[in-house]
Amino acid sequence: VTGTTCHDLVIIGDGPAGLALGAAAVDVGLDVVVVGDDRPWLATYGTWADDVPGFEPAFAASSPIDVVTLDRRRLGRAYATFDHTALRLLIDRAPRHLGRMTSVQHHDDHATVVLADGERVRGRLVVDAAGARVRPGAEVAAQTAYGLVFDHRPDVVDGDAAVLMDWRSPGARWRDDPTFLYVIPLGGGRWLVEETSLARARPMPHDELRARLASRLGDDLTAQAEAVELVHIPMRSGVPDRSSLTIGFGAAARYVHPATGYSVAASLRAAPRVATAVRESLSAKTATSDPRSRHERVWEAVWPSSQRDARALHDYGLDALLRLPAADVQAFFDAFFALPEALWSSYLRVDTDASTVSRVMTQVFRSVPWSVRRRLATGSPLPLLRLLR
Ligand SMILES: Cc1cc2nc3c(=O)[nH]c(=O)nc-3n(C[C@H](O)[C@H](O)[C@H](O)COP(=O)(O)OP(=O)(O)OC[C@H]3O[C@@H](n4cnc5c(N)ncnc54)[C@H](O)[C@@H]3O)c2cc1C
């Protein structure tokens, strides 16, 4: 796959996004190679089961799920966690080139991916799916969480299902600064119990989350846990610069949902759409035209305009949410999950459209108490007024 060969597509990164796009590229008949360093996937990947049709064989566990806001509510959708090995079996289908990219050089009709060992891999198009890298020293907002994996469901965690968000306060000293508990089965009787902070400009430190989790569980059970999961998900607002000749995909292209921090389902869903756009952009007819239009076409599949508008609203929604004190956050999510399932489900997808996001925001705004509305509207009321038009 090296030397003088020029592939149709070179994908940098062998996480869920890179492999999913690689598999989709194989499916549409492209000559593709995935460049990656074959690092193990360590994070627990959760998803709504119905968001990833066809991926059921890759689930380690699937469960009903509750949300605890002002009261406990069972949501109507199943929630699943991926088994990494099974997921890889489904999507690790493109040829691989082991290595680490150090730079990408763009030429008139192709690009060269330069690897740390000096090797070069050439492609007519290059996609960066190497994850949400953050420049050293850059201050980027992040969702953080401290999780413990147990070989059983801890008795102190009430209920019997997964819990998407339990917004009850972990203790009196944290009453004004909300974080939530997330509880999911991992299969084989194992459970992950995690204290999570929504995205913050100054990410909540893991020690702080650990103390909160200990308070919920009655003790710091870290020593009794099978494993500790330290979550730090960089959250950059907006969409990437689409004039870049290296096209982004997955977390590298900000597929991370502002409210949930999730991106895996979004990448799995987008991969066939983007692979098709790559094939079309390289077709003889298009290839003779301006090379820049090739990239534009693929970027448009990565972030279609309706989804870009939705992202702007999602970002606004997160800003508004982060202005609320704890009690209001509970009222907010209570109103959110009382909406018709199709509406809130769509809001929680990266690949949604602006009109749906705006409908959800309007309906939540109208159903929360006046005190919450006032606080939601503080700060920057103009976008909200535009929304409510
Ligand atoms: C602990 C944790 C839990 C999470 N839980 C969830 C969840 O439940 N559900 C969900 O949807 N999302 C979750 N996320 C967020 C997000 O979906 C993941 O970060 C996901 O891994 C992003 O997938 P990706 O393929 O885009 O990027 P990555 O998974 O980051 O994959 C990028 C790959 O590229 C490789 N790479 C990086 N640089 C180079 C280079 N220069 N050359 C070659 N290869 C390179 C890396 O080694 C890596 O394997 C979680 C994140 C964390 C950290």
The ligand as an SDF file (V2000), in Angstrom:
LIG
                    3D

 53 58  0  0  0  0  0  0  0  0999 V2000
  -13.6130    7.2810   28.4450 C   0  0  0  0  0  0  0  0  0  0  0  0
  -14.4950    7.7300   27.2990 C   0  0  0  0  0  0  0  0  0  0  0  0
  -15.7890    7.2170   27.2030 C   0  0  0  0  0  0  0  0  0  0  0  0
  -16.5810    7.5780   26.1010 C   0  0  0  0  0  0  0  0  0  0  0  0
  -17.8270    7.0470   26.0250 N   0  0  0  0  0  0  0  0  0  0  0  0
  -18.5430    7.2370   24.9050 C   0  0  0  0  0  0  0  0  0  0  0  0
  -19.7960    6.5760   24.7260 C   0  0  0  0  0  0  0  0  0  0  0  0
  -20.2830    5.8840   25.6230 O   0  0  0  0  0  0  0  0  0  0  0  0
  -20.4460    6.7260   23.5450 N   0  0  0  0  0  0  0  0  0  0  0  0
  -19.9490    7.5050   22.5590 C   0  0  0  0  0  0  0  0  0  0  0  0
  -20.5470    7.5880   21.4900 O   0  0  0  0  0  0  0  0  0  0  0  0
  -18.8050    8.1920   22.7460 N   0  0  0  0  0  0  0  0  0  0  0  0
  -18.0870    8.0840   23.8670 C   0  0  0  0  0  0  0  0  0  0  0  0
  -16.9160    8.7600   24.0240 N   0  0  0  0  0  0  0  0  0  0  0  0
  -16.5630    9.8520   23.0880 C   0  0  0  0  0  0  0  0  0  0  0  0
  -16.1260    9.4840   21.6740 C   0  0  0  0  0  0  0  0  0  0  0  0
  -17.1310    8.8950   20.9780 O   0  0  0  0  0  0  0  0  0  0  0  0
  -14.8860    8.6370   21.6480 C   0  0  0  0  0  0  0  0  0  0  0  0
  -13.8460    9.5160   22.0290 O   0  0  0  0  0  0  0  0  0  0  0  0
  -14.5620    7.9040   20.3400 C   0  0  0  0  0  0  0  0  0  0  0  0
  -13.4700    7.0900   20.6040 O   0  0  0  0  0  0  0  0  0  0  0  0
  -14.2590    8.8000   19.1390 C   0  0  0  0  0  0  0  0  0  0  0  0
  -14.0240    7.9510   18.0260 O   0  0  0  0  0  0  0  0  0  0  0  0
  -13.0630    8.3570   16.8220 P   0  0  0  0  0  0  0  0  0  0  0  0
  -12.8190    7.1250   16.0320 O   0  0  0  0  0  0  0  0  0  0  0  0
  -13.5650    9.5600   16.1630 O   0  0  0  0  0  0  0  0  0  0  0  0
  -11.6840    8.7950   17.5280 O   0  0  0  0  0  0  0  0  0  0  0  0
  -10.7070    7.9090   18.4530 P   0  0  0  0  0  0  0  0  0  0  0  0
  -11.4480    6.8500   19.1410 O   0  0  0  0  0  0  0  0  0  0  0  0
   -9.9350    8.8900   19.2620 O   0  0  0  0  0  0  0  0  0  0  0  0
   -9.7520    7.1760   17.4220 O   0  0  0  0  0  0  0  0  0  0  0  0
   -8.7030    7.8350   16.7730 C   0  0  0  0  0  0  0  0  0  0  0  0
   -7.6260    6.8140   16.4850 C   0  0  0  0  0  0  0  0  0  0  0  0
   -6.6180    7.4340   15.6870 O   0  0  0  0  0  0  0  0  0  0  0  0
   -5.3440    7.0610   16.1890 C   0  0  0  0  0  0  0  0  0  0  0  0
   -4.4310    8.1730   15.9020 N   0  0  0  0  0  0  0  0  0  0  0  0
   -4.3380    9.3480   16.5650 C   0  0  0  0  0  0  0  0  0  0  0  0
   -3.3820   10.1020   16.0120 N   0  0  0  0  0  0  0  0  0  0  0  0
   -2.8720    9.3910   14.9720 C   0  0  0  0  0  0  0  0  0  0  0  0
   -1.8500    9.6480   14.0290 C   0  0  0  0  0  0  0  0  0  0  0  0
   -1.1530   10.7880   14.0420 N   0  0  0  0  0  0  0  0  0  0  0  0
   -1.5920    8.6960   13.1020 N   0  0  0  0  0  0  0  0  0  0  0  0
   -2.2880    7.5550   13.0690 C   0  0  0  0  0  0  0  0  0  0  0  0
   -3.2660    7.2400   13.9570 N   0  0  0  0  0  0  0  0  0  0  0  0
   -3.5420    8.1660   14.8950 C   0  0  0  0  0  0  0  0  0  0  0  0
   -5.5380    6.8620   17.6850 C   0  0  0  0  0  0  0  0  0  0  0  0
   -4.5760    5.9820   18.2160 O   0  0  0  0  0  0  0  0  0  0  0  0
   -6.9360    6.2990   17.7480 C   0  0  0  0  0  0  0  0  0  0  0  0
   -6.9530    4.9070   17.7240 O   0  0  0  0  0  0  0  0  0  0  0  0
  -16.0950    8.4530   25.1140 C   0  0  0  0  0  0  0  0  0  0  0  0
  -14.8050    8.9740   25.2340 C   0  0  0  0  0  0  0  0  0  0  0  0
  -14.0240    8.6310   26.3200 C   0  0  0  0  0  0  0  0  0  0  0  0
  -12.6330    9.2230   26.4290 C   0  0  0  0  0  0  0  0  0  0  0  0
  1  2  1  0
  2  3  1  0
  2 52  2  0
  3  4  2  0
  4  5  1  0
  4 50  1  0
  5  6  2  0
  6  7  1  0
  6 13  1  0
  7  8  2  0
  7  9  1  0
  9 10  1  0
 10 11  2  0
 10 12  1  0
 12 13  2  0
 13 14  1  0
 14 15  1  0
 14 50  1  0
 15 16  1  0
 16 17  1  0
 16 18  1  0
 18 19  1  0
 18 20  1  0
 20 21  1  0
 20 22  1  0
 22 23  1  0
 23 24  1  0
 24 25  2  0
 24 26  1  0
 24 27  1  0
 27 28  1  0
 28 29  2  0
 28 30  1  0
 28 31  1  0
 31 32  1  0
 32 33  1  0
 33 34  1  0
 33 48  1  0
 34 35  1  0
 35 36  1  0
 35 46  1  0
 36 37  1  0
 36 45  1  0
 37 38  2  0
 38 39  1  0
 39 40  1  0
 39 45  2  0
 40 41  1  0
 40 42  2  0
 42 43  1  0
 43 44  2  0
 44 45  1  0
 46 47  1  0
 46 48  1  0
 48 49  1  0
 50 51  2  0
 51 52  1  0
 52 53  1  0
M  END
$$$$
